[in-house]
Amino acid sequence: MEGGIIALVKNGDIIELDIPSRTLKLKVTKAELAKRRKKWKRPEPKIKSGWLSRYARCVTSANTGAILE
């Protein structure tokens, strides 16, 4: 699985935000996260051609500047 646990968040989950330490924590048990990881499948891209498609495939994460590589 690429990315992080953000793909595993579901409605109703509690998320702890710590601004000074710049962290987000999903308050879900490790067992539940493991179960969600097993079921997770990469979603089909909504846009499959053109510049926006290229951007989606080639851009870096927001925490690294969201630049096109």
N, C-alpha and C positions, 0 to 999 in steps of 0.2 A: 504494500500500500504506500503510495506516495503521499507527501504532505504531512498532515498531522491528524490529531484527534478531531479537528473541526468537522471533518466529514462524518464523524460518528455521533455528533450532537443531535438529539431529538427534542421535539417540543416537550416542555416541562422539565428538562434537565436544569440543574442548578450550576451556574458558572460563577466562579470566584474571580474577581478582577482585582489585581494588586497594582495600582498605578505606579507607586514609587519603584517597585522592583520590575515593572514592565512585564508582568506575567498574567496569563489566564489559566485557570485550573477548572477542568470539568469534574464536577463532584459526582462521579459515577464509579462504582466498584471496578476493580481490575477484571473480575470475572465477567461483568457486564460488557466492558470494553472489548474483551477477548471474543465474546459472543458476537458483538456488533462487527468486529473486524472480519470474522469468518463469513458473515453475510454480505459485507460491503462489496460492491462492484463499481468500477469506474463508470460514471455516467457518460452517455453518448454526447459528443459536443453538439451544441445547438446550432452553431455556425460552422460549416465544413469547408468553406472556400473564401477567398478574398483576404484583405488585409487584417480584418479582425480575427480571422481564423489563424493567420500567421502569428499575430500578436499573442493569442491564447496559447499557442504551441511553444513560443520562443521567449516569452517574457520571464524575468526572474521574479521571485517572491517580493511582496511589498517590503518586507524587512531588509531586503538587499537593494532596494531602490526601484523595483518594478521597471527595470530597463530591458530593452530588446537586445538579446545576445545574438 
